[in-house]
Amino acid sequence: MTIPLEADDGTMTADLAQFDLAHEMADFDHYKPWPKGIHSKTLFKKKDFRVVLICMEAAARIEEHHADGTSSVQVLKGALRYKTQGQIYDLQTGSLLTVGASIKHDVEAVVESGFLLTISWPDDQELLAMPHRGYGT
């Protein structure tokens, strides 16, 4: 596993990093019990890109929110119920869901689950032009 170096704001200074996702998820067990049944770690952060590993205990829920960039959710373990735009997506291990920028959604773990959230982050000008800012608005 390569650990990328980071600047003071958490932005990675390296352009390449490798992660053992099974090992990362197993390491999360050391932090149990997780607040609200959820534990996450930003694996890689650049000005225009984020990769976050998230694990959830069964029945844990991430309340309605949005990301300002286009994102994907890849289920690595377990099963998630992803609700957005009046639809429910039941995602199993191996499922991938892509979501456009600023689309509100919530996520519930059907069983203990782990997923990789990848976000293509807008640049500063695009963010300033958005009628909302940040998560949960």
C-alpha positions in Angstrom: 0.0 0.0 0.0 1.3 3.4 -0.9 0.4 6.2 1.5 0.1 9.5 -0.4 1.7 12.6 1.1 -0.7 15.5 1.8 -0.6 19.2 2.1 -2.0 21.1 5.2 -5.5 21.2 3.6 -5.6 17.4 3.1 -4.9 17.6 -0.6 -2.6 14.8 -1.8 0.7 16.0 -3.1 1.4 12.6 -4.9 -0.1 11.9 -8.3 -0.3 8.1 -7.7 -1.5 6.0 -4.8 -2.4 2.4 -4.3 -4.8 1.0 -1.6 -5.7 -2.5 -0.4 -9.5 -1.9 0.1 -10.1 -5.1 2.0 -7.3 -4.2 4.4 -8.6 -0.7 4.8 -12.1 -2.0 5.6 -10.8 -4.6 8.1 -8.8 -1.7 9.8 -12.1 0.1 10.4 -13.1 -2.6 12.9 -10.6 -1.2 15.3 -12.8 1.9 15.6 -16.0 0.2 16.5 -18.5 1.1 17.8 -18.7 3.7 15.1 -20.6 6.9 15.8 -24.0 6.6 14.2 -22.9 3.2 12.8 -20.8 4.8 10.1 -17.0 5.1 9.6 -15.2 6.8 6.7 -11.8 7.7 5.5 -10.8 9.9 2.6 -8.2 7.8 0.7 -7.3 10.3 -2.0 -8.0 14.0 -2.3 -7.0 16.3 -5.1 -8.5 19.7 -6.1 -10.7 18.0 -8.7 -11.2 14.5 -7.3 -12.1 12.6 -4.1 -12.1 8.9 -3.1 -13.7 8.0 0.2 -14.1 4.6 1.7 -17.3 4.3 3.8 -18.4 1.4 6.0 -21.9 1.2 7.7 -23.3 -1.1 10.2 -26.7 -2.7 9.4 -29.5 -0.2 9.5 -27.2 2.8 9.7 -28.3 5.7 7.5 -26.7 8.7 5.9 -29.5 11.3 5.9 -30.4 13.2 2.7 -27.5 15.3 1.3 -25.8 16.0 -2.0 -22.3 16.2 -3.4 -21.4 19.2 -5.5 -19.6 17.0 -8.1 -20.5 14.0 -10.2 -20.1 10.9 -8.1 -20.2 7.1 -8.1 -20.9 4.5 -5.4 -19.3 1.1 -5.7 -20.5 -1.5 -3.2 -17.5 -3.5 -2.0 -19.3 -5.5 0.7 -22.9 -6.0 1.8 -26.0 -4.3 0.5 -27.2 -0.6 0.4 -30.5 1.0 -0.2 -29.9 4.3 -2.1 -32.8 6.6 -2.4 -32.9 9.5 -4.9 -35.4 11.4 -7.1 -38.3 9.3 -5.8 -36.6 6.0 -6.7 -34.9 3.3 -4.6 -31.9 1.5 -5.8 -31.0 -1.8 -4.0 -27.2 -2.1 -4.5 -25.4 -5.4 -3.8 -21.7 -6.2 -3.6 -20.3 -5.5 -7.0 -22.9 -2.9 -7.9 -21.9 0.6 -9.2 -24.2 3.6 -9.3 -23.3 6.9 -10.9 -25.0 10.2 -9.8 -24.9 13.6 -11.3 -23.8 16.7 -9.4 -26.1 18.2 -6.7 -28.6 15.3 -6.8 -30.1 14.8 -3.3 -30.0 11.3 -1.9 -29.8 9.2 1.2 -28.1 5.9 1.9 -29.1 3.0 4.2 -27.1 -0.1 4.9 -29.3 -3.2 4.7 -26.6 -5.3 6.3 -23.1 -4.3 7.4 -21.6 -2.8 4.2 -18.7 -1.0 2.7 -18.5 1.2 -0.4 -16.2 3.4 -2.3 -17.5 6.9 -3.0 -15.7 8.7 -5.9 -16.4 12.4 -6.6 -15.3 14.5 -9.5 -14.9 17.8 -7.7 -15.9 21.0 -9.5 -13.3 23.8 -9.7 -13.6 26.9 -7.6 -15.4 29.0 -10.3 -18.0 26.2 -10.8 -18.6 25.9 -7.0 -19.1 29.7 -6.6 -21.6 29.7 -9.5 -23.8 27.0 -7.8 -26.9 28.3 -5.9 -25.9 26.1 -2.9 -22.6 25.3 -1.3 -21.3 22.2 0.4 -23.0 19.0 1.7 -26.4 18.7 3.1 -27.9 21.9 1.6 
